[in-house]
């Protein structure tokens, strides 16, 4: 509970920022990237805080995740990124072609365009074609971290001759993999960054790779929005 004397978002941001600085190494992976804290998406910002600190305060965070795919001879392939080994979170794990948190003062669409350029070298004339296809949500408790995330999902069909190129050093490599193989990786391993699996499973539902004939269809579908999606 913040003190009632803190009347403006700027005052609250400054005080919370001081607390985070005093916590020091208890909060790893400081990015100097501010997240807006709101009662729900699109509502006025109460204050902003360092992105890495959000789960330590139980703050709901939002992000954009994009499935970049290629349709080759009627078979779909997903571009899969491998996170840099230097990343402070989930180093070396598999990831989307493009994904990122939603910081203060930028729309989902503009953030996606920015992340497309930085993470995969996708120019705006291509990234503007990305289609908003919904959202997934989840809650996860790990140690002192309580993640309450809502991920806005996008699909982008890429030209067959496109090759992604990372520009910000956060991705180690890319590989184009048949969607059916990606599904097997998710089912049989833990190679993927956990929240990415939710967005890919959503893709599998929407593109007909998971059908009502599959065991646990409705339960799995419901689990994609197990968090407070607001």
C-alpha positions, 0 to 999 in steps of 0.5 A, a space after each residue: 500500500 502506497 502512502 496517501 500523501 503520494 498523489 501523482 504518478 510521478 511521485 509514486 514512481 520516484 518512491 517505488 524506484 528508490 525502493 527498487 534501487 535499495 533492493 539491489 541484487 535481490 532483483 536481477 536483470 534490471 533493464 532500465 525499462 519502465 512498466 506502467 502499473 494500471 488497474 487493468 489494460 488501457 486504464 490510467 497509469 497509477 505509477 511506473 516501475 522497472 520492468 524486471 521488478 514487476 513480478 517481485 511486486 505481483 504487478 500484472 505485466 503485458 507483452 506482445 508475442 508474434 508467431 512468424 511463419 512461412 507457408 511452403 508447399 502447403 506446409 507451415 514452418 515457424 521461425 524459432 529464435 534461440 535466446 542469447 546465452 547472455 540473457 539474464 532470464 532464460 538464457 539459451 532457451 527457444 523463443 518466438 521470432 519476436 516478443 517483448 514486454 509492453 513498456 510505458 507510453 507505446 501501443 501494442 502495434 508500435 511496440 511490435 513493429 519496434 521489436 520486429 526491427 530490433 530482434 529479427 530485422 523485419 522492416 515496417 513494410 512487412 511487420 505492418 502485416 502482422 495480424 492481432 489474433 487475441 491474447 493468452 494469460 497466466 499466473 506463475 509463482 517461482 520463489 519471490 516472483 509472482 508473474 501475472 502476465 497477459 500476452 497479446 498474440 500476433 501472427 505474421 506470414 513471412 516471405 519464403 525467402 526472408 531470413 531474420 537477423 537479430 539487431 540487438 544481441 538478444 537472440 543467438 540464432 534463428 531456425 525455420 522448423 515445421 510447425 508439427 516439429 515445434 509441437 513435438 518439442 513443446 510436448 516432449 521437452 522443456 527447451 522453450 521459454 515457458 510463456 512462449 509455449 502458451 502462445 504457440 499452443 494458441 497458434 496450434 489451435 487456431 491453425 488446426 494442429 490441435 482438434 477436438 479429437 485430441 485428448 484434453 482439448 477443452 481443458 488445454 484450451 481453457 488453460 491458455 487464459 488461466 490468468 486474469 485477462 484484464 
